[in-house]
Amino acid sequence: MKILYFAWLRTRVGTAEETLTLPSNITEVGAMLSWLQGQSPKHESALADLSVVRVAVNQEYARAGDPVSDQDEVALFPPVTGG
Amino acid sequence: MIRIQTEDFDPGQEIDGITRGRTDIGGIASFVGTVRDSDGDDGITAMTLEHYPGMTEKQLAALEDEARKRWSLLDCLIIHRVGRLVPGDRIVLVVTASSHRADALESCAFLIDWLKTKAPFWKKEENADGERWVEARAEDTDAANRWEIS
C-alpha cells in the first residue's frame, strides 16, 4: 500500500511517502489508522489526535468505516487550508 | 476548467478569454484571493502552498460539476497557485459566467467556499518567529455548510 503524508503530518512522520504491506485482516480505514499508529513512535505521535487527520483512499475522502486494501493509494493530511 | 500552477495569473485576461467571441453571457462573477500580510497580531512575511497532485484536480472538477448542476453556467474557471508567495500575491481565481447575474454570483461564492474546505491545499506561513502550518477555521466550514452539500 502506498501511503502519502502532507503538511505537518509529513513533517512529523518524517516522510512524504512510504510503501507498507497492509495485513489482510485489516479492511477498514479506522482499523488501518490504528495499525499505522503502531508503525513507529513518530507515526504514533503524528497520528495521536485523529480528529485533525483527514484520510483519502485513491484520492477520494474516506471515513473510518470505509473499505481499504493493500492495493490502494492512501493519503493522510490535516484539514485543508487552501483558497 | 481547472488549473493548478506556480505562476501568477491575470484576472482581466482570464475573463477576456471567457467572453471572447461569445454574446450569450449576461454576467460574470469573479473572486480573487490574495496573500495578507497579517493574521491577527502575527505579521506574515511569506506563505508556501502545497497540494496533493491528482486529488486536487479531482476535487475541483467535482466541485465544478456540482456548480454546473445547481446553476445555469456558460463557463467556469478555477485557478489555484502553489509554491511560495508573498503578501499581495494572488493565490486563487474563481470565474463564473452565466446569462444572468444571480447564477454567476451564487455559483462563484459556492465554489470558493467549498474549495476552502474540500480541495487538498495546505498553507504554511512564515513570520518573524519562523514558520507554522495554518490551521483550518471553523468559519470556513460554516460558510461551506450553508450550501448543503455532503
gemmi code that builds the backbone of each chain (N, CA, C; Angstrom):
import gemmi

chains = {
    "A": [
        ("MET", (0.844, -1.183, 0.000), (0.000, 0.000, 0.000), (0.882, 1.237, 0.000)),
        ("LYS", (0.548, 2.176, -0.880), (1.293, 3.436, -0.899), (0.595, 4.412, 0.049)),
        ("ILE", (1.371, 5.016, 0.955), (0.803, 5.983, 1.887), (1.507, 7.320, 1.713)),
        ("LEU", (0.732, 8.364, 1.496), (1.276, 9.713, 1.309), (0.920, 10.562, 2.525)),
        ("TYR", (1.847, 11.421, 2.900), (1.601, 12.347, 4.009), (1.792, 13.774, 3.513)),
        ("PHE", (0.920, 14.667, 3.980), (1.029, 16.067, 3.565), (1.077, 16.999, 4.777)),
        ("ALA", (1.609, 18.200, 4.522), (1.672, 19.301, 5.506), (2.358, 18.809, 6.790)),
        ("TRP", (1.824, 19.154, 7.974), (2.567, 18.811, 9.195), (2.598, 17.318, 9.458)),
        ("LEU", (1.709, 16.567, 8.854), (1.788, 15.108, 9.025), (3.054, 14.562, 8.361)),
        ("ARG", (3.414, 15.161, 7.226), (4.643, 14.750, 6.540), (5.858, 15.062, 7.423)),
        ("THR", (5.865, 16.263, 7.983), (6.986, 16.671, 8.827), (7.102, 15.764, 10.052)),
        ("ARG", (5.958, 15.475, 10.662), (6.009, 14.712, 11.913), (6.256, 13.225, 11.707)),
        ("VAL", (5.735, 12.659, 10.627), (6.039, 11.247, 10.346), (7.473, 11.140, 9.826)),
        ("GLY", (7.934, 12.205, 9.150), (9.312, 12.227, 8.678), (9.491, 11.723, 7.255)),
        ("THR", (8.383, 11.522, 6.531), (8.490, 11.113, 5.131), (7.250, 11.578, 4.373)),
        ("ALA", (7.418, 11.805, 3.067), (6.284, 12.226, 2.240), (5.509, 11.014, 1.729)),
        ("GLU", (6.208, 9.875, 1.664), (5.593, 8.705, 1.040), (6.274, 7.449, 1.547)),
        ("GLU", (5.492, 6.414, 1.806), (6.090, 5.128, 2.161), (5.209, 4.009, 1.622)),
        ("THR", (5.829, 2.844, 1.425), (5.077, 1.680, 0.970), (5.107, 0.641, 2.074)),
        ("LEU", (3.923, 0.272, 2.559), (3.809, -0.717, 3.630), (2.864, -1.817, 3.154)),
        ("THR", (2.980, -2.988, 3.764), (2.061, -4.073, 3.420), (0.952, -4.124, 4.465)),
        ("LEU", (-0.257, -3.860, 4.017), (-1.398, -3.856, 4.932), (-1.785, -5.304, 5.251)),
        ("PRO", (-1.829, -5.661, 6.543), (-2.247, -7.030, 6.891), (-3.633, -7.329, 6.317)),
        ("SER", (-3.825, -8.553, 5.865), (-5.062, -8.871, 5.143), (-6.303, -8.827, 6.038)),
        ("ASN", (-6.097, -8.889, 7.365), (-7.270, -8.832, 8.254), (-7.737, -7.390, 8.507)),
        ("ILE", (-7.012, -6.422, 7.959), (-7.442, -5.025, 8.109), (-8.131, -4.587, 6.823)),
        ("THR", (-9.411, -4.244, 6.934), (-10.205, -3.961, 5.732), (-10.904, -2.602, 5.777)),
        ("GLU", (-10.790, -1.904, 6.920), (-11.456, -0.607, 7.027), (-10.469, 0.485, 7.435)),
        ("VAL", (-10.811, 1.720, 7.050), (-9.931, 2.859, 7.280), (-9.602, 3.044, 8.767)),
        ("GLY", (-10.597, 2.905, 9.637), (-10.371, 3.095, 11.073), (-9.333, 2.128, 11.608)),
        ("ALA", (-9.461, 0.857, 11.234), (-8.511, -0.176, 11.696), (-7.127, 0.080, 11.097)),
        ("MET", (-7.103, 0.565, 9.852), (-5.827, 0.877, 9.214), (-5.094, 1.984, 9.988)),
        ("LEU", (-5.848, 2.987, 10.459), (-5.217, 4.084, 11.202), (-4.624, 3.570, 12.513)),
        ("SER", (-5.334, 2.683, 13.209), (-4.810, 2.109, 14.459), (-3.525, 1.340, 14.171)),
        ("TRP", (-3.537, 0.593, 13.076), (-2.354, -0.183, 12.684), (-1.181, 0.748, 12.341)),
        ("LEU", (-1.496, 1.841, 11.645), (-0.440, 2.794, 11.286), (0.173, 3.450, 12.524)),
        ("GLN", (-0.654, 3.724, 13.519), (-0.158, 4.345, 14.762), (0.934, 3.485, 15.383)),
        ("GLY", (0.859, 2.181, 15.176), (1.820, 1.267, 15.791), (3.096, 1.055, 14.984)),
        ("GLN", (3.222, 1.753, 13.864), (4.384, 1.525, 12.994), (5.695, 2.050, 13.577)),
        ("SER", (5.626, 3.162, 14.300), (6.833, 3.748, 14.897), (6.400, 4.825, 15.888)),
        ("PRO", (7.286, 5.240, 16.779), (6.942, 6.336, 17.701), (6.532, 7.606, 16.952)),
        ("LYS", (7.156, 7.862, 15.786), (6.795, 9.053, 15.004), (5.361, 8.939, 14.475)),
        ("HIS", (5.016, 7.746, 13.972), (3.641, 7.550, 13.500), (2.662, 7.743, 14.654)),
        ("GLU", (3.025, 7.163, 15.796), (2.129, 7.225, 16.951), (1.890, 8.676, 17.368)),
        ("SER", (2.968, 9.454, 17.379), (2.848, 10.849, 17.793), (2.090, 11.680, 16.756)),
        ("ALA", (2.410, 11.488, 15.470), (1.750, 12.270, 14.414), (0.257, 11.950, 14.339)),
        ("LEU", (-0.085, 10.698, 14.634), (-1.482, 10.264, 14.490), (-2.193, 10.165, 15.836)),
        ("ALA", (-1.644, 10.838, 16.858), (-2.213, 10.730, 18.207), (-3.633, 11.301, 18.263)),
        ("ASP", (-3.852, 12.428, 17.562), (-5.175, 13.056, 17.581), (-5.817, 12.907, 16.205)),
        ("LEU", (-6.636, 11.882, 16.057), (-7.210, 11.596, 14.737), (-8.302, 12.603, 14.342)),
        ("SER", (-8.708, 13.465, 15.292), (-9.717, 14.467, 14.930), (-9.136, 15.510, 13.969)),
        ("VAL", (-7.807, 15.595, 13.892), (-7.199, 16.554, 12.959), (-6.501, 15.832, 11.801)),
        ("VAL", (-6.879, 14.580, 11.562), (-6.310, 13.827, 10.450), (-7.424, 13.489, 9.459)),
        ("ARG", (-7.238, 13.881, 8.219), (-8.182, 13.507, 7.159), (-7.558, 12.387, 6.338)),
        ("VAL", (-8.407, 11.522, 5.790), (-7.924, 10.366, 5.040), (-8.534, 10.370, 3.642)),
        ("ALA", (-7.704, 10.107, 2.655), (-8.216, 9.889, 1.301), (-7.771, 8.507, 0.854)),
        ("VAL", (-8.676, 7.758, 0.231), (-8.343, 6.467, -0.361), (-8.539, 6.616, -1.864)),
        ("ASN", (-7.478, 6.375, -2.611), (-7.499, 6.561, -4.065), (-8.023, 7.953, -4.435)),
        ("GLN", (-7.554, 8.955, -3.671), (-7.814, 10.370, -3.958), (-9.258, 10.796, -3.730)),
        ("GLU", (-10.010, 9.999, -2.927), (-11.358, 10.403, -2.524), (-11.397, 10.394, -0.996)),
        ("TYR", (-12.083, 11.385, -0.393), (-12.197, 11.406, 1.064), (-12.820, 10.111, 1.569)),
        ("ALA", (-12.277, 9.603, 2.685), (-12.787, 8.353, 3.257), (-13.011, 8.524, 4.754)),
        ("ARG", (-13.985, 7.761, 5.283), (-14.268, 7.779, 6.718), (-13.862, 6.461, 7.340)),
        ("ALA", (-13.944, 6.416, 8.686), (-13.438, 5.264, 9.438), (-14.004, 3.928, 8.954)),
        ("GLY", (-15.275, 3.909, 8.565), (-15.904, 2.642, 8.184), (-15.735, 2.274, 6.722)),
        ("ASP", (-15.072, 3.119, 5.942), (-14.916, 2.843, 4.506), (-13.869, 1.747, 4.276)),
        ("PRO", (-14.035, 0.996, 3.188), (-13.098, -0.108, 2.920), (-11.736, 0.380, 2.427)),
        ("VAL", (-10.712, -0.412, 2.712), (-9.365, -0.105, 2.244), (-8.640, -1.427, 2.043)),
        ("SER", (-7.745, -1.470, 1.050), (-6.987, -2.707, 0.821), (-5.540, -2.361, 0.495)),
        ("ASP", (-4.718, -3.385, 0.432), (-3.293, -3.185, 0.194), (-3.012, -2.591, -1.193)),
        ("GLN", (-3.990, -2.665, -2.101), (-3.789, -2.146, -3.465), (-4.040, -0.642, -3.551)),
        ("ASP", (-4.551, -0.053, -2.465), (-4.999, 1.344, -2.527), (-3.867, 2.344, -2.310)),
        ("GLU", (-4.088, 3.554, -2.840), (-3.238, 4.698, -2.504), (-3.965, 5.459, -1.394)),
        ("VAL", (-3.296, 5.548, -0.255), (-3.902, 6.222, 0.898), (-3.129, 7.507, 1.168)),
        ("ALA", (-3.851, 8.573, 1.507), (-3.179, 9.821, 1.879), (-3.722, 10.284, 3.217)),
        ("LEU", (-2.813, 10.759, 4.066), (-3.193, 11.311, 5.364), (-2.760, 12.765, 5.403)),
        ("PHE", (-3.680, 13.639, 5.844), (-3.341, 15.062, 5.868), (-4.234, 15.804, 6.855)),
        ("PRO", (-3.792, 16.997, 7.285), (-4.627, 17.799, 8.173), (-5.778, 18.431, 7.399)),
        ("PRO", (-6.780, 18.975, 8.119), (-7.852, 19.702, 7.439), (-7.269, 20.732, 6.472)),
        ("VAL", (-7.887, 20.875, 5.299), (-7.279, 21.663, 4.220), (-7.404, 23.167, 4.492)),
        ("THR", (-6.473, 23.943, 3.941), (-6.437, 25.390, 4.199), (-6.124, 26.188, 2.935)),
        ("GLY", (-6.672, 25.751, 1.796), (-6.413, 26.478, 0.546), (-7.330, 27.683, 0.382)),
        ("GLY", (-7.315, 28.239, -0.823), (-8.192, 29.365, -1.154), (-7.609, 30.700, -0.768)),
    ],
    "B": [
        ("MET", (-13.176, 24.882, -16.129), (-11.787, 24.476, -16.322), (-11.003, 24.675, -15.023)),
        ("ILE", (-10.061, 23.773, -14.786), (-9.264, 23.795, -13.558), (-7.793, 23.967, -13.925)),
        ("ARG", (-7.100, 24.879, -13.238), (-5.646, 24.990, -13.455), (-4.937, 25.144, -12.113)),
        ("ILE", (-3.917, 24.317, -11.892), (-3.052, 24.447, -10.719), (-1.693, 24.876, -11.264)),
        ("GLN", (-1.139, 25.971, -10.747), (0.108, 26.473, -11.332), (0.914, 27.264, -10.310)),
        ("THR", (2.215, 27.360, -10.548), (3.055, 28.171, -9.664), (3.036, 29.634, -10.120)),
        ("GLU", (2.877, 29.863, -11.413), (2.980, 31.229, -11.923), (1.713, 32.042, -11.635)),
        ("ASP", (1.859, 33.354, -11.667), (0.752, 34.284, -11.449), (-0.239, 34.184, -12.604)),
        ("PHE", (-1.421, 34.777, -12.395), (-2.421, 34.858, -13.468), (-2.923, 36.293, -13.523)),
        ("ASP", (-3.504, 36.660, -14.659), (-4.061, 37.995, -14.844), (-5.587, 37.855, -14.918)),
        ("PRO", (-6.294, 38.273, -13.852), (-7.750, 38.075, -13.829), (-8.445, 38.688, -15.044)),
        ("GLY", (-7.996, 39.872, -15.460), (-8.622, 40.526, -16.607), (-8.482, 39.705, -17.877)),
        ("GLN", (-7.266, 39.203, -18.073), (-7.028, 38.380, -19.271), (-7.845, 37.101, -19.245)),
        ("GLU", (-7.947, 36.511, -18.044), (-8.709, 35.261, -17.933), (-10.179, 35.503, -18.249)),
        ("ILE", (-10.725, 36.632, -17.751), (-12.131, 36.953, -18.019), (-12.328, 37.257, -19.517)),
        ("ASP", (-11.373, 37.987, -20.083), (-11.449, 38.247, -21.529), (-11.482, 36.938, -22.314)),
        ("GLY", (-10.674, 35.991, -21.868), (-10.609, 34.700, -22.559), (-11.953, 33.978, -22.534)),
        ("ILE", (-12.699, 34.168, -21.446), (-14.001, 33.503, -21.312), (-15.054, 34.170, -22.201)),
        ("THR", (-14.974, 35.505, -22.294), (-16.035, 36.220, -23.025), (-15.755, 36.356, -24.522)),
        ("ARG", (-14.488, 36.183, -24.911), (-14.113, 36.434, -26.298), (-14.946, 35.593, -27.272)),
        ("GLY", (-15.533, 36.260, -28.230), (-16.238, 35.561, -29.297), (-17.622, 35.087, -28.919)),
        ("ARG", (-18.088, 35.403, -27.699), (-19.453, 34.963, -27.396), (-20.337, 36.133, -26.980)),
        ("THR", (-21.628, 35.994, -27.265), (-22.566, 37.081, -26.984), (-23.739, 36.597, -26.123)),
        ("ASP", (-23.619, 35.361, -25.622), (-24.732, 34.829, -24.818), (-24.552, 35.063, -23.322)),
        ("ILE", (-23.374, 35.540, -22.918), (-23.115, 35.753, -21.492), (-23.729, 37.079, -21.045)),
        ("GLY", (-24.467, 37.032, -19.918), (-25.065, 38.261, -19.401), (-24.379, 38.760, -18.149)),
        ("GLY", (-23.634, 37.875, -17.477), (-22.971, 38.289, -16.243), (-21.801, 37.388, -15.905)),
        ("ILE", (-20.741, 38.012, -15.396), (-19.554, 37.261, -14.995), (-19.225, 37.644, -13.560)),
        ("ALA", (-19.054, 36.645, -12.703), (-18.641, 36.910, -11.326), (-17.237, 36.368, -11.146)),
        ("SER", (-16.446, 37.054, -10.308), (-15.095, 36.542, -10.071), (-14.714, 36.752, -8.617)),
        ("PHE", (-13.853, 35.877, -8.129), (-13.269, 36.024, -6.800), (-11.765, 35.862, -6.949)),
        ("VAL", (-11.019, 36.813, -6.382), (-9.558, 36.716, -6.378), (-9.103, 36.683, -4.929)),
        ("GLY", (-8.440, 35.625, -4.529), (-7.887, 35.537, -3.175), (-6.423, 35.938, -3.207)),
        ("THR", (-6.005, 36.754, -2.227), (-4.621, 37.232, -2.199), (-3.999, 36.964, -0.826)),
        ("VAL", (-2.678, 37.018, -0.759), (-1.948, 36.771, 0.492), (-1.979, 38.038, 1.348)),
        ("ARG", (-2.495, 37.889, 2.581), (-2.497, 39.011, 3.546), (-1.133, 39.109, 4.223)),
        ("ASP", (-0.859, 40.312, 4.782), (0.423, 40.467, 5.479), (0.295, 40.236, 6.982)),
        ("SER", (-0.893, 39.841, 7.436), (-1.033, 39.560, 8.865), (-2.184, 38.600, 9.106)),
        ("ASP", (-2.111, 37.904, 10.229), (-3.185, 37.030, 10.665), (-3.386, 37.355, 12.138)),
        ("GLY", (-4.361, 38.208, 12.438), (-4.491, 38.711, 13.797), (-3.297, 39.598, 14.100)),
        ("ASP", (-2.566, 39.274, 15.184), (-1.416, 40.096, 15.571), (-0.122, 39.636, 14.901)),
        ("ASP", (-0.167, 38.488, 14.229), (1.058, 37.943, 13.647), (1.308, 38.505, 12.255)),
        ("GLY", (2.503, 39.076, 12.050), (2.872, 39.535, 10.723), (3.284, 38.348, 9.870)),
        ("ILE", (2.877, 38.347, 8.608), (3.228, 37.246, 7.710), (4.183, 37.781, 6.648)),
        ("THR", (5.324, 37.103, 6.494), (6.300, 37.576, 5.518), (6.217, 36.799, 4.204)),
        ("ALA", (5.732, 35.557, 4.282), (5.577, 34.743, 3.074), (4.694, 33.545, 3.420)),
        ("MET", (4.308, 32.827, 2.382), (3.434, 31.682, 2.573), (3.756, 30.652, 1.496)),
        ("THR", (3.806, 29.383, 1.895), (4.037, 28.334, 0.902), (2.807, 27.438, 0.841)),
        ("LEU", (2.314, 27.235, -0.371), (1.145, 26.384, -0.578), (1.567, 25.064, -1.176)),
        ("GLU", (1.156, 23.966, -0.521), (1.379, 22.660, -1.137), (0.034, 22.003, -1.396)),
        ("HIS", (0.021, 21.001, -2.255), (-1.240, 20.321, -2.558), (-0.982, 18.854, -2.858)),
        ("TYR", (-2.045, 18.139, -3.090), (-1.987, 16.698, -3.371), (-2.294, 16.529, -4.853)),
        ("PRO", (-1.253, 16.504, -5.692), (-1.479, 16.437, -7.137), (-2.343, 15.218, -7.479)),
        ("GLY", (-3.287, 15.410, -8.334), (-4.192, 14.315, -8.687), (-5.505, 14.480, -7.939)),
        ("MET", (-5.441, 14.420, -6.604), (-6.676, 14.587, -5.828), (-7.195, 16.019, -5.937)),
        ("THR", (-6.287, 16.984, -5.974), (-6.714, 18.383, -6.088), (-7.568, 18.570, -7.337)),
        ("GLU", (-7.063, 18.099, -8.464), (-7.776, 18.274, -9.728), (-9.128, 17.551, -9.684)),
        ("LYS", (-9.134, 16.343, -9.092), (-10.386, 15.577, -8.986), (-11.411, 16.310, -8.139)),
        ("GLN", (-10.969, 16.832, -7.003), (-11.892, 17.526, -6.104), (-12.441, 18.790, -6.756)),
        ("LEU", (-11.566, 19.543, -7.416), (-12.020, 20.789, -8.049), (-12.949, 20.488, -9.224)),
        ("ALA", (-12.662, 19.430, -9.968), (-13.538, 19.062, -11.085), (-14.910, 18.651, -10.552)),
        ("ALA", (-14.937, 17.949, -9.410), (-16.215, 17.543, -8.809), (-16.997, 18.774, -8.356)),
        ("LEU", (-16.287, 19.766, -7.805), (-16.968, 20.999, -7.386), (-17.528, 21.746, -8.589)),
        ("GLU", (-16.737, 21.785, -9.662), (-17.233, 22.446, -10.882), (-18.490, 21.730, -11.388)),
        ("ASP", (-18.460, 20.391, -11.398), (-19.640, 19.623, -11.837), (-20.859, 19.974, -10.986)),
        ("GLU", (-20.631, 20.045, -9.669), (-21.739, 20.352, -8.751), (-22.297, 21.753, -9.039)),
        ("ALA", (-21.411, 22.714, -9.267), (-21.858, 24.083, -9.555), (-22.660, 24.120, -10.862)),
        ("ARG", (-22.200, 23.367, -11.847), (-22.903, 23.371, -13.145), (-24.270, 22.700, -13.041)),
        ("LYS", (-24.405, 21.736, -12.077), (-25.710, 21.105, -11.861), (-26.677, 22.069, -11.183)),
        ("ARG", (-26.146, 22.836, -10.232), (-27.031, 23.687, -9.421), (-27.409, 24.984, -10.114)),
        ("TRP", (-26.506, 25.508, -10.928), (-26.759, 26.795, -11.566), (-26.586, 26.672, -13.074)),
        ("SER", (-27.183, 27.592, -13.784), (-27.053, 27.580, -15.228), (-25.793, 28.369, -15.603)),
        ("LEU", (-24.710, 27.637, -15.851), (-23.432, 28.302, -16.127), (-23.027, 28.117, -17.580)),
        ("LEU", (-22.505, 29.191, -18.161), (-21.994, 29.112, -19.527), (-20.502, 28.810, -19.517)),
        ("ASP", (-19.815, 29.206, -18.420), (-18.404, 28.845, -18.285), (-18.003, 28.970, -16.819)),
        ("CYS", (-16.891, 28.321, -16.500), (-16.431, 28.274, -15.118), (-14.921, 28.040, -15.151)),
        ("LEU", (-14.189, 28.825, -14.368), (-12.731, 28.693, -14.346), (-12.236, 28.785, -12.902)),
        ("ILE", (-11.388, 27.848, -12.520), (-10.739, 27.907, -11.208), (-9.232, 27.802, -11.432)),
        ("ILE", (-8.499, 28.809, -10.954), (-7.032, 28.744, -10.997), (-6.546, 28.819, -9.558)),
        ("HIS", (-5.667, 27.920, -9.149), (-5.099, 27.972, -7.801), (-3.586, 27.857, -7.916)),
        ("ARG", (-2.896, 28.799, -7.244), (-1.436, 28.736, -7.293), (-0.887, 27.884, -6.162)),
        ("VAL", (0.288, 27.301, -6.375), (1.019, 26.577, -5.342), (2.456, 27.109, -5.327)),
        ("GLY", (3.186, 26.774, -4.263), (4.558, 27.256, -4.137), (4.614, 28.424, -3.165)),
        ("ARG", (5.744, 29.152, -3.196), (5.961, 30.228, -2.223), (5.424, 31.565, -2.753)),
        ("LEU", (4.620, 32.229, -1.932), (4.005, 33.502, -2.301), (4.270, 34.509, -1.197)),
        ("VAL", (4.234, 35.784, -1.548), (4.455, 36.847, -0.551), (3.202, 37.723, -0.472)),
        ("PRO", (3.046, 38.496, 0.625), (1.862, 39.334, 0.769), (1.608, 40.185, -0.479)),
        ("GLY", (0.340, 40.219, -0.877), (-0.043, 40.947, -2.084), (-0.176, 40.036, -3.288)),
        ("ASP", (0.483, 38.873, -3.250), (0.388, 37.948, -4.392), (-1.022, 37.365, -4.495)),
        ("ARG", (-1.436, 37.105, -5.718), (-2.700, 36.404, -5.928), (-2.522, 34.918, -5.644)),
        ("ILE", (-3.524, 34.294, -5.001), (-3.488, 32.854, -4.710), (-4.466, 32.092, -5.594)),
        ("VAL", (-5.684, 32.601, -5.670), (-6.749, 31.811, -6.300), (-7.669, 32.719, -7.110)),
        ("LEU", (-8.188, 32.172, -8.194), (-9.171, 32.882, -9.025), (-10.338, 31.941, -9.310)),
        ("VAL", (-11.545, 32.446, -9.075), (-12.747, 31.710, -9.489), (-13.537, 32.643, -10.395)),
        ("VAL", (-13.892, 32.186, -11.573), (-14.710, 32.977, -12.500), (-15.896, 32.128, -12.944)),
        ("THR", (-17.088, 32.707, -12.879), (-18.269, 32.002, -13.380), (-19.017, 32.936, -14.325)),
        ("ALA", (-19.523, 32.383, -15.390), (-20.250, 33.169, -16.391), (-21.613, 32.541, -16.641)),
        ("SER", (-22.618, 33.394, -16.717), (-23.977, 32.904, -16.922), (-24.772, 33.930, -17.735)),
        ("SER", (-26.004, 33.556, -18.122), (-26.866, 34.518, -18.803), (-27.327, 35.585, -17.831)),
        ("HIS", (-27.425, 35.202, -16.548), (-27.972, 36.124, -15.544), (-27.065, 36.199, -14.327)),
        ("ARG", (-27.087, 37.359, -13.651), (-26.120, 37.608, -12.592), (-26.262, 36.681, -11.386)),
        ("ALA", (-27.509, 36.312, -11.022), (-27.683, 35.529, -9.799), (-26.928, 34.202, -9.899)),
        ("ASP", (-27.033, 33.536, -11.027), (-26.346, 32.249, -11.187), (-24.830, 32.433, -11.109)),
        ("ALA", (-24.335, 33.497, -11.723), (-22.890, 33.735, -11.702), (-22.413, 34.043, -10.282)),
        ("LEU", (-23.121, 34.946, -9.587), (-22.684, 35.358, -8.245), (-22.780, 34.203, -7.244)),
        ("GLU", (-23.896, 33.497, -7.255), (-24.075, 32.423, -6.272), (-23.102, 31.277, -6.505)),
        ("SER", (-22.913, 30.896, -7.753), (-22.025, 29.756, -8.021), (-20.579, 30.122, -7.696)),
        ("CYS", (-20.211, 31.385, -7.889), (-18.847, 31.815, -7.575), (-18.605, 31.711, -6.062)),
        ("ALA", (-19.583, 32.161, -5.265), (-19.461, 32.069, -3.803), (-19.416, 30.611, -3.361)),
        ("PHE", (-20.272, 29.789, -3.959), (-20.286, 28.356, -3.651), (-18.917, 27.729, -3.915)),
        ("LEU", (-18.345, 28.037, -5.069), (-17.076, 27.399, -5.445), (-15.943, 27.779, -4.503)),
        ("ILE", (-15.835, 29.044, -4.127), (-14.722, 29.414, -3.250), (-14.962, 28.891, -1.838)),
        ("ASP", (-16.208, 28.905, -1.379), (-16.496, 28.353, -0.049), (-16.130, 26.869, 0.014)),
        ("TRP", (-16.503, 26.135, -1.017), (-16.240, 24.694, -0.993), (-14.798, 24.351, -1.297)),
        ("LEU", (-14.180, 25.138, -2.138), (-12.744, 24.926, -2.402), (-11.969, 24.972, -1.083)),
        ("LYS", (-12.339, 25.933, -0.237), (-11.591, 26.131, 1.009), (-11.713, 24.959, 1.976)),
        ("THR", (-12.779, 24.175, 1.861), (-12.931, 23.069, 2.811), (-12.713, 21.691, 2.187)),
        ("LYS", (-12.663, 21.615, 0.852), (-12.563, 20.305, 0.192), (-11.256, 20.090, -0.564)),
        ("ALA", (-10.754, 21.113, -1.215), (-9.599, 20.910, -2.097), (-8.331, 20.757, -1.242)),
        ("PRO", (-7.538, 19.711, -1.523), (-6.375, 19.421, -0.672), (-5.179, 20.345, -0.915)),
        ("PHE", (-5.304, 21.563, -0.371), (-4.205, 22.534, -0.341), (-3.903, 22.821, 1.128)),
        ("TRP", (-2.629, 23.103, 1.410), (-2.252, 23.496, 2.774), (-1.301, 24.675, 2.698)),
        ("LYS", (-1.517, 25.629, 3.648), (-0.688, 26.834, 3.695), (0.256, 26.769, 4.880)),
        ("LYS", (1.506, 27.115, 4.617), (2.481, 27.271, 5.704), (2.921, 28.730, 5.691)),
        ("GLU", (2.717, 29.429, 6.807), (3.057, 30.846, 6.891), (4.441, 31.034, 7.474)),
        ("GLU", (5.133, 32.048, 6.966), (6.407, 32.450, 7.550), (6.209, 33.782, 8.253)),
        ("ASN", (6.736, 33.887, 9.480), (6.701, 35.170, 10.183), (8.052, 35.369, 10.873)),
        ("ALA", (8.142, 36.429, 11.689), (9.428, 36.771, 12.306), (9.969, 35.633, 13.178)),
        ("ASP", (9.065, 34.796, 13.716), (9.496, 33.723, 14.624), (9.837, 32.413, 13.910)),
        ("GLY", (9.557, 32.342, 12.620), (9.793, 31.085, 11.916), (8.623, 30.779, 11.005)),
        ("GLU", (8.183, 29.517, 10.999), (7.065, 29.159, 10.135), (6.083, 28.263, 10.859)),
        ("ARG", (4.838, 28.300, 10.402), (3.837, 27.440, 11.017), (2.774, 27.089, 9.992)),
        ("TRP", (2.230, 25.868, 10.136), (1.140, 25.439, 9.263), (-0.137, 26.137, 9.697)),
        ("VAL", (-0.857, 26.672, 8.737), (-2.117, 27.347, 9.033), (-3.152, 26.302, 9.444)),
        ("GLU", (-3.931, 26.625, 10.480), (-4.984, 25.708, 10.919), (-6.301, 26.045, 10.226)),
        ("ALA", (-7.086, 25.011, 9.969), (-8.396, 25.222, 9.346), (-9.280, 26.013, 10.302)),
        ("ARG", (-10.155, 26.842, 9.726), (-11.037, 27.686, 10.550), (-12.460, 27.146, 10.526)),
        ("ALA", (-13.091, 27.194, 11.701), (-14.487, 26.745, 11.799), (-15.400, 27.605, 10.921)),
        ("GLU", (-15.054, 28.907, 10.781), (-15.905, 29.784, 9.964), (-15.941, 29.327, 8.505)),
        ("ASP", (-14.820, 28.763, 8.045), (-14.789, 28.289, 6.655), (-15.730, 27.105, 6.469)),
        ("THR", (-15.766, 26.227, 7.473), (-16.673, 25.076, 7.397), (-18.118, 25.564, 7.441)),
        ("ASP", (-18.393, 26.563, 8.304), (-19.751, 27.113, 8.379), (-20.156, 27.724, 7.039)),
        ("ALA", (-19.206, 28.452, 6.425), (-19.505, 29.094, 5.138), (-19.832, 28.051, 4.084)),
        ("ALA", (-19.098, 26.944, 4.107), (-19.339, 25.880, 3.120), (-20.664, 25.179, 3.403)),
        ("ASN", (-20.964, 24.988, 4.689), (-22.156, 24.219, 5.046), (-23.460, 24.906, 4.660)),
        ("ARG", (-23.409, 26.232, 4.470), (-24.667, 26.897, 4.107), (-25.140, 26.466, 2.720)),
        ("TRP", (-24.250, 25.839, 1.945), (-24.643, 25.378, 0.603), (-25.194, 23.958, 0.613)),
        ("GLU", (-25.178, 23.316, 1.777), (-25.784, 21.983, 1.946), (-25.361, 20.983, 0.881)),
        ("ILE", (-24.128, 20.600, 0.975), (-23.620, 19.537, 0.103), (-22.892, 18.589, 1.027)),
        ("SER", (-22.893, 17.307, 0.704), (-22.246, 16.372, 1.633), (-20.810, 16.157, 1.220)),
    ],
}
model = gemmi.Model(1)
for chain_id, residues in chains.items():
    chain = gemmi.Chain(chain_id)
    for i, (resn, *xyz) in enumerate(residues, 1):
        res = gemmi.Residue()
        res.name, res.seqid = resn, gemmi.SeqId(i, " ")
        for name, pos in zip(("N", "CA", "C"), xyz):
            atom = gemmi.Atom()
            atom.name, atom.element = name, gemmi.Element(name[0])
            atom.pos, atom.b_iso = gemmi.Position(*pos), 0.0
            res.add_atom(atom)
        chain.add_residue(res)
    model.add_chain(chain)
structure = gemmi.Structure()
structure.add_model(model)
structure.setup_entities()
